[in-house]
Amino acid sequence: MEALHGIINSVNDVLWTYIIIAALLGSGVIYTLRTKFVQLRMLGEMFRLIFSSAGAKTTGREISGFQAFCVSTASRVGVGNIAGVAIAIVSGGPGAVFWMWVIAFIGCATGFVESTLAQIYKLPRGEGSFHGGPAYYIKNALHQPAVAKLFAILISVTFGLIYVSVQANTIVQSVEAAFGIERAITAVAIAILTAAVIFGGVTRIAKFKEMLVPTMAGVYLLSAAVIVVMNISEVPTMFALIIHDAFSPQAAVGGGFGAVFMTGVRRGLFSNEAGEGSVPNAAATASGRHPVRQGLIQSFGVYVDTWLVCSATAFSVLLTNQYTIGGNVTGVVLVQNSLASVYGTYAPHILALLVFMFAFSSIVGNYYYGEVNIAFFEGDESGILPSAIARHAMNIFRLGVVAMVLFGSFAELGLVWDSADLFMGILCVTNLYAIARLGKYAFIALDDYIAQRKRGVEEPVFDKKILPNKDGIHAW
């Protein structure tokens, strides 16, 4: 395992130092400028769309815009917002939080583009449902089936298997620290619950998320808000520390500015997923009259994830001063200690339950991304999957998800997170290439949406005729 971990770290150093940072920040800045800061000027419209679709009735297998938002948010809002932020502070210092905020702001524009493209190129799946994502727009719009299949395999492995192990790892750590329950017992319980949900299909997953996500996020944000109010006099000092250390890190941070910057970007991307190509899979499932609707809704999800939930963790850790840069106490245990210092000995128990809800919802959401991309191979005759496997690919994948829950529950923390970084980086490169080629169509759709709204149209309607190239568009 140590040799494998060493290889993964070596590849990550090259991938993240020389490739991902330039591609991620460069494309994010370009999309921000090209959309004229869509993440700011359309913020009010984002609110309107989210609240207008909340509670909307659906028929058959139809997924509402709010349900699609909940599926993607459930995947985003997981252990990255709790354990990941704590890890970032311990390894990169308070300054890492600033770079998480920056990558989220830029990522809003990238998230808008990729989710709008997913809507434009989604495919009907029967009974009012749709599916799609990068694999679909790479194949149908770019006509590069080999790259599309590579992405489908990568995201299935990354989200359905690697990320699932990260979520499971955090759950068992949290439960063990709070309740003293052995890992094996928790691991088996998670595996059984996971199997019960993922064998039920996307409609059950969407309804499960619509109920769980707002509740768990609300409770967690409220707990952090109380800590902020209790330490209100220290809040200006905390912000000053975050901004100062973002550019002049403390001596305890090994690697100096580079380490702070890289830590913030990695943990920020793992949390908000903008540009990674995962969220478009959820965005494509939503019904709606215009692709930009879901692009705006999913763009707002980046704010919810990083500027709200990640900040809640950061404020709780920094204001309670329970952390030590480079210390051994990190991840979810550090957050439990921080809350316990304010709320008493029962706080870790409550957080353990919240972590379970956050992480389990992410397991289910991550599985769905894999399901959509395994379905990409339905009817495929390329021979990339042996026919005997192709016929049963979905059930084999579901069993693999359950197996990775068990594996992640016992794996070493560093190996699990570094493996996630590796696959996340490869996914980013593939998806960023695709949206760089297709982004111009998202910009045209945005201009059309805004023009209709200015004319007083309450719910703009998309007509594919506005696009110069209609190739690969099948749902409009």
FIBALUM-165159 format. One record per residue: residue in three letters; x, y, z of N, C-alpha, C in turn. Coordinates in steps of 0.05 Angstrom, whole numbers, plus 5000, padded with zeros to 4 digits. Atoms other than C-alpha are relative to their C-alpha. Layout:
BEGIN
AlaXYZXYZXYZ
...
//
This chain:
BEGIN
Met501649765000500050005000501750255000
Glu498349764998505750495016501250064972
Ala498949955027508750394946497950124982
Leu502249895016501950514914499550295007
His500549724991500951134956502150194990
Gly497849845010507751394935499750074970
Ile500449965029506151304861497850204996
Ile502349825002499451654869500850295006
Asn499149734992502752244904501850134979
Ser498249905020508052304850498450104975
Val501649935023502852324794498350255007
Asn501649764992498552824834501750254999
Asp498349765000504453294842500350124972
Val499749905027505453344767497450104989
Leu502749945011498053344749498950265011
Trp501149774988496053874799501850254999
Thr498249775001502254314796500250134972
Tyr499549895026502854384721497649994981
Ile502150035019496254194689497350115011
Ile502749944990489954254732499650295007
Ile500349724991491254934763499750194977
Ala500249825024492455274696497449964985
Ala502550055015486554934662497650105015
Leu502449934983481655044720499750305003
Leu500149714996483355764735499750154974
Gly500149875026484455954663497249994988
Ser502750035011477755674639498050155016
Gly501949864983474055954699500050304996
Val499849715005476656654686498850074973
Ile501149965027474956604612496950005000
Tyr502950024999467856374627498750225016
Thr501049784984466956904680499850254982
Leu500049775017468857444630498149984976
Arg501750045023465157144571497050015007
Thr502849994992458657084610499350265015
Lys500349744987459657784638499349975030
Phe500350054971460057524710497249905005
Val502650134996453957074706499449945029
Gln500350074972455256874778499150235018
Leu500949774985453657584801497550124988
Arg502349865011448857894752497549844998
Met502350175002444257294750499349875027
Leu500550124974444257154825497150015008
Gly502849984993437157404835498349804985
Glu501450205016434756964778500549725010
Met499450264988438156364810498249955024
Phe501950034977434156474874497249954990
Arg502750035010427756544835499549724989
Leu500450265012428755904796500049775020
Ile499850214980430655484856497449995017
Phe502450004983424755704899497549954985
Ser502450055016419755674843499749714993
Ser500150295007421554944828499849825024
Ala500250164975421654724901497249905004
Gly502650114995415854254915498349964975
Ala501650045024413754234842499349714996
Lys500950285004409653614826501149894974
Thr499050135023412553124777498449754994
Thr501550255007409552534739502049804988
Gly498350225010412551864720502750015012
Arg497249994991420051884723501250284997
Glu499149735004420452634713501450115025
Ile498449884978425553014755499750304998
Ser500349705000424153744775502850135001
Gly497549864998429554274772501050005029
Phe499250004972429654304848501149725009
Gln499150274993430353544854502849954988
Ala497350035012436253554805502150165016
Phe498249844983439254114847500749855026
Cys499550144976438453694909501849754996
Val498250235005441753084877502950094997
Ser497249905003447853494856501050125026
Thr499149884975448053874922500749785021
Ala499450224981447753214961502749884994
Ser497450105008453852984922502250205008
Arg498149804992457453644933500350035030
Val500049964971455453735005500449745015
Gly499450264987458953155038502450045019
Val497849984982465253015076502150214992
Gly498249795008469153515034499450265014
Asn500849764986465254065069500749995029
Ile499450034971466853795138502949915004
Ala497350104997472953345139502050144982
Gly498249885019475953655076501050285008
Val499249734992475854365103501849995024
Ala498250034976478854145170502849914991
Ile497450095010484353775132501550234987
Ala498849775014485654405090501250195020
Ile499049814980486454845152502449895015
Val497750124985491154355188502449984982
Ser497750045018495454235126500950264987
Gly499349755014495154925093499650255016
Gly500549774984493155385149497450144993
Pro502549865006487355875151499850124972
Gly500049895027489556175085498849834978
Ala501150185020487255555048497050054996
Val502949945002480055765063499550224979
Phe500349785020481056405021500149894972
Trp499850115028483156004960497749814994
Met502450155005477255544969497750194991
Trp502149805008472756164964500550104971
Val499349905027476456414902499349794979
Ile500650215020475855744866497049964997
Ala502950025002468455734883498850224983
Phe501149775016467156424854500549954970
Ile499450055028470756254790498549754990
Gly501450245007467655564790497150034993
Cys502849955006460655854788499550034970
Ala500249955029461756074716500549744985
Thr499550255013464755404696497749815004
Gly502350174995459055044730497650074984
Phe502249925017454055454692500349894972
Val499650095027457155274625499649704997
Glu500250295003457754524637497249905004
Ser502750094995450754454665498050094978
Thr501649915022447654864609500449824975
Leu499450185022451154424558498749735004
Ala501250264993448653804594497050004993
Gln502849975007441554064585499550014970
Ile500349985029442454244512500249734987
Tyr499450255013445153554495498949755015
Lys501250224985440953124543498449824981
Leu501550195016437352504517497549915014
Pro502450114987430152274530500549725009
Arg499750274989429751654573497349865005
Gly502650114997422251534573498650105025
Glu501749924978416451724619500850285011
Gly499349734992418652454620502750045012
Ser497449984987425652314644502250044979
Phe497849955018432352494614502649915013
His497450044988439652324623502050134981
Gly497949865015446152634599502450065017
Gly497649934986452652944619502350014980
Pro497749975018459753024591500349774980
Ala499750225019460052324561498150034976
Tyr502149975021453752484521500650234982
Tyr499449785018455753164496502749974986
Ile497550075014462752914479499549824976
Lys500750195022459852354437498250134979
Asn502049905019453852704406500650274987
Ala499449745011456453404396502850024989
Leu497349995010463953314389500749774982
His499650245016463352634356502749875006
Gln497550134992469152344396499249775020
Pro501050214983466351684422502149885019
Ala497950124983473051434448500550175025
Val499649824977473952054493497549985018
Ala502450024984466651994514500049755017
Lys499950254984467651264536502150025022
Leu498049964979473951454573498850165023
Phe501249844979470151984611497949845016
Ala502150164987464351514626501249805020
Ile498650204982469150994655501350155024
Leu498749854979473051514694498150105021
Ile501849894980467051834727498649785016
Ser501250224985463951164744501949895021
Val498150094981470350954778500450215022
Thr499449784981471651634810497850045021
Phe502349944982464751774838498849755012
Gly501450244990461651094843501749825018
Leu498350184984467750764874501950165018
Ile498049864984473451224897498750195020
Tyr501249804982469151794925498249865021
Val501650154981464451294957501749905023
Ser498250094979470351014996500850235019
Val499449764983472051725020497750065019
Gln502449944983464951835046499849795022
Ala500250214980464851155081502150025021
Asn497749974982471651275112499450215022
Thr500749784981469151925144497849925019
Ile502250084982462751615170501049825022
Val499250194980466151045206501950145021
Gln498349854981471351525236498350165019
Ser501749834983466051995261498449835020
Val501650174982461651445290501749875022
Glu498250124981467551105323500950205021
Ala499049794981470051755355497750095018
Ala502349904984463051955379498749795018
Phe501550214986459951295400501649765008
Gly498450234994465650805404499149744987
Ile500950245015462250335355502149914981
Glu497950115016466949875319499550064970
Arg500349935028468350035246498549794984
Ala501350225015466049355222497050025001
Ile502949984997459049455250498950234983
Thr500949775015458350155220500249944970
Ala499650065029461149915153497849824989
Val502150185010456149355146497350144999
Ala502649855000450349815165499950194976
Ile500049825023452450325112499649844974
Ala500150165024453249785060497149914995
Ile502850095003446149515073498250234992
Leu501649765007443050215071500550094971
Thr499249925027446850375007498649824980
Ala501250205018444449744973497050054998
Ala502949974999437249884994499150244983
Val500749765014437250574962500849984970
Ile499049985027441450484899498749794981
Phe501450195017437549874875497150094995
Gly502749915003431250304877499650194976
Gly500249835024432850754816500150295006
Val499549714997433651494803497650155012
Thr502349854989426551704822500149985031
Arg499750034971427451424892502350175011
Ile497749854992434251754896499350305001
Ala500749725001431452434876498250085023
Lys501949944978425752414926501449985027
Phe498450034975430552174981501650265004
Lys498449764997435052784967498450245005
Glu501749774997429453284963499150045029
Met500849994972427453115034502450055018
Leu497850004981434353025065501850244998
Val498049795004438853565035499450265014
Pro500649744986435254205059500149975031
Thr500150034971434353915129502849985012
Met497350044989441553685141501750254997
Ala498549765004444554315111499150225019
Gly501149794982439954765153501049965029
Val499150064972441754425219503050075003
Tyr497149954998449254465204500650294999
Leu499549715002449055195183499150145025
Leu500949874976445055375245502049965023
Ser498050054979450255045291502450184997
Ala497749835005455755445258499350295005
Ala500949724995451656095261500150075029
Val499949954971451056025336502950055010
Ile497249964993458655955342500950284992
Val499249745010459556575300498950225018
Val501349804982454656975343501450015027
Met498750014974457956735407502850125000
Asn497349905003464756955381500150244981
Ile500249795020462457565342502350205001
Ser497849814998468058005369502549904987
Glu497650125011473257525341499749974969
Val500450055028470157495271501850184982
Pro498249845016474058095242502949905000
Thr497350114998480557795268500349754984
Met500050255015478757125237500350064970
Phe499949945029477557435168502850124993
Ala497449885005484057835174502149774998
Leu498150224999487757185191499949844974
Ile500450155025484756815131501350144976
Ile498949855023486657365082503050035002
His497149984996493557475112501449744993
Asp498750255004495356745112499749894972
Ala500350085028492856655041502450084983
Phe497749905015498857055017502749985016
Ser497650024983503657015076499549785021
Pro500650224981502756325108501949985024
Gln498550044976505156155177502349814995
Ala497650165003511955825185499449705003
Ala500750284996508555175207499049864975
Val501050115025505755085137502449914982
Gly497850105017510754645099499450064971
Gly500549945028511554895028499250284995
Gly500649725003509555615041497550054983
Phe502449905016504855984993499049784982
Gly500850215019504855414943498249795013
Ala501650204985502254924995497350105007
Val502549884993496855395018498150024976
Phe501549975025494555544947499049734990
Met500850275010494554814925498049865018
Thr501950134982491054574987497250124997
Gly502649875003485455084979498749924974
Val501150075026484554924905499049715000
Arg500750295000484554164915497449955016
Arg502350054983479754164973497550154990
Gly502249855010475454704941498749854976
Leu501050145023474754304876498649745009
Phe501250254991473353654913497250065012
Ser502649944988467754004950498050104980
Asn502049885018464354424896499749874973
Glu500150175024466053974836499750164974
Ala500449845024465654564787502249944980
Gly498150065021469054374721500749714999
Glu499250284998469753654742498449824981
Gly501750165018464053404698498049825014
Ser501950174984459953084754497250125001
Val502549874997454453594765498349994975
Pro501750015024452253604692498349754997
Asn501550255001449952884700497350035015
Ala502549944986444753124751498450214985
Ala501349785014443253764712498449894976
Ala501350105024441353354650497449865006
Thr502450154994435952974687497550175003
Ala502249824994431653584700498350064975
Ser501749905022425653764657499950305002
Gly500149705001424854494637499750104972
Arg500549895026423354964581502550124987
His497649875011430355254573502549895014
Pro497650114988437354964585501350185021
Val498749814982439755594621498849985028
Arg501250034973434855464678501749835018
Gln498550184984438754874702502950095003
Gly497349894998445455214686500250195023
Leu500049814978443655774734499549875027
Ile500550144975440855314787502549855010
Gln497650154991447054874788502350195006
Ser497949814994451555484787499750105029
Phe500549924973448355714851500849795021
Gly499250224982449855034881502950025009
Val497249964993457255224881500250195024
Tyr500149824978455655804927499149865026
Val501050154977451555364973502149835012
Asp498050194991457054854977502350145015
Thr497549894989463155294989499650255017
Trp500249754985461055985011498249975025
Leu501750054976455855705060501049775017
Val499550244984457254995082503049985007
Cys497150014993464954995076500850225019
Ser499449784982465155675109499149945028
Ala501050084973460955405166502049835015
Thr498050174987466154875180502550175007
Ala497649844995471955365173499650195024
Phe500549814978468755875220499949855027
Ser500250164975467255325272502849925010
Val497350084992474455085271501750235008
Leu498249774994477855765270499150155024
Leu500949844977473456115321500349855026
Thr499650164975474055545372502949945006
Asn497050024996481655525361500849725010
Gln499350274992481954765368502149874981
Tyr498350115020486554665308503050065006
Thr497149955000494154615303501049944972
Ile498950045027497554715236502149785000
Gly498250225001501054075219499549795022
Gly500650184978497853725279498849734991
Asn501050275006495453005283496949995000
Val502950004999488153175299499050164976
Thr500949875024484853325233497449874991
Gly502550125011478753155190497650045018
Val502649984986472053015221500450015030
Val499550014971475152895290500550295010
Leu499549734992477653615292497550175001
Val502649865000470753885274498449915025
Gln501450104976467753445329501150145025
Asn498749874977472753735379499250295002
Ser500749715001471054445356497250045011
Leu502749974991463654355366499649925030
Ala500250084972464653995433500950225018
Ser499049794983468454595459497950225005
Val502149804998462155015449497549875011
Tyr502650124994456254535456500249785021
Gly499850214979459054035506500549734988
Thr499250275007460353295505498149864981
Tyr501950135018454153125465500350104971
Ala499749895027456253545405501249804980
Pro498950205019460652995374497949804991
His502150205007454552525376498250124979
Ile501849875019450153035340501450034973
Leu498549965025455653185289500349734986
Ala499750275013456652435277497549934984
Leu502550055014449352385258499850184975
Leu500049825023449952995212502049904979
Val498050105019456352715181498949754986
Phe501250235013452652065169498050084978
Met501949915020447052435133501450134976
Phe498549875021451852865093501449794982
Ala498450195015456352295073498349784986
Phe501650205013450951785060498550114976
Ser501349885023447152265015502050034977
Ser498049985021453752364978500549734987
Ile499650275011454651614970497949954979
Val502250055018447851574938500150184975
Gly499749825023448952194895502349924982
Asn497750085016455751954873499449754984
Tyr500850255014452851274855498450084975
Tyr501749935023447751614810501750104976
Tyr498349915022453251954770501249764985
Gly499050245013456251264758497949864984
Glu502250145013449450974740499550124972
Val500549875025448351494686502149944979
Asn497950055019455051354655500449714994
Ile500150285007454550604659497849964979
Ala502250015020447950704621500950104973
Phe498949895025452151064568500849774981
Phe499150235016454450374545497749824991
Glu502250165008447450104536499750004969
Gly500250035029446849844465502650054985
Asp497449955013454249984452501149744989
Glu499050245013457149504403503050014994
Ser497249965005464349724406501749785011
Gly498550224988466449134447501750095023
Ile498449904978469449574501499349855026
Leu500850174978465449164551499149734988
Pro500850275010464848404539496949985003
Ser502950015001457648234522498849885026
Ala501050134975456747794585500050215022
Ile499949794979458848384628498150234994
Ala501749785007455048914589497149955007
Arg502850064994448448554600499450045030
His500449984971449448574675501750235013
Ala498149804991453849194680498950165023
Met501149824979449049604723500049865027
Asn500150144975448149074776502949945010
Ile497250044992455648924776501150265012
Phe499149744989456949664786498850055027
Arg501349954974451949704843501449835022
Leu498550164980455449124878502750115005
Gly497449874996462049474866499950245019
Val500449774982459350094901499849915029
Val500350114972457349684962502749905010
Ala497350114992464249344962501950235007
Met498249784994467750024961499250145026
Val500849904973463550245021501649855021
Leu498650174981466649665058503050064999
Phe497249955002473649795031500850275013
Gly499449734990473450545047499850025030
Ser500449994971471250405118502549925015
Phe497650104987477950075133502650114988
Ala497649905013482750425086501450225015
Glu498549794987488150905109499150274989
Leu501249745007485751635108501550134977
Gly498449865020491451925066499749874973
Leu500350145025490951385012497350064987
Val502749965011483451485004499850284988
Trp500249735009483952244997501850054976
Asp498149965022490052234951499049864975
Ser501250145024486651724905497850174988
Ala502249835010480652184901501150244984
Asp498749785015485252764880501049914973
Leu498950095026488452344825497749974979
Phe502150055019481952124792498550264994
Met501349755004478852814803501550174979
Gly498449845018484653134765499749904971
Ile500450125027483952654705497350074989
Leu502749935009476452784702499950294991
Cys500149725006477553534702501250064973
Val498749965026482353514643498249924977
Thr501750105021477553104602497550184995
Asn502449835002471353534617500650284991
Leu499349735007474854204612500750024970
Tyr499450015029477254004542497350024985
Ala502550025014470053854521498550275002
Ile501549754997466854494549501450234987
Ala498649795015472354914518499250004971
Arg500850025028470154654451497150084996
Leu502949965003462654724464498950245014
Gly500949794983462255314511498550224985
Lys501349785015460155804455497049964998
Tyr502950055002453355454452498650075026
Ala501149924974452155574526499850305001
Phe500149715000453756314516497650104983
Ile502349925017448656364459497449955015
Ala502450074985443456014502499550215023
Leu500249804978444856504560498950274988
Asp501049755012443957114514497149984992
Asp502850045008437456824488498150015025
Tyr501650004975434856704559499650285011
Ile500149734989436557404582498350184983
Ala501649845018433457714520497049955004
Gln502950074995426857344533499150125026
Arg500749894974426857554606499650304999
Lys500249715003427958274587497450084985
Arg502549955014421958224541497549945017
Gly502250054981417758024601499049715000
Val500850285001417457274587500749885027
Glu499750114973416456934655501749754999
Glu498550255002419056254633501049984971
Pro498950025027423556304571499949724988
Val500250255014422855754519502349984981
Phe497750045017428855464483499249894972
Asp500350095028428955374407502749944989
Lys497350075009434954994381500850144975
Lys499349855025434555414317501950245006
Ile498249774995438355964353503049924999
Leu497250105001444655524352500849964972
Pro499150045027448855524290500449714992
Asn499650295005450154774297498149855018
Lys502150154984444254334319500749715002
Asp499250284999448053684313500249905029
Gly499850124973447253224374497850095019
Ile502249914982441053584402497549824994
His502150205004435553064413497550045018
Ala502249984981431053304470498550264996
Trp501349745003428953994444498750034973
//
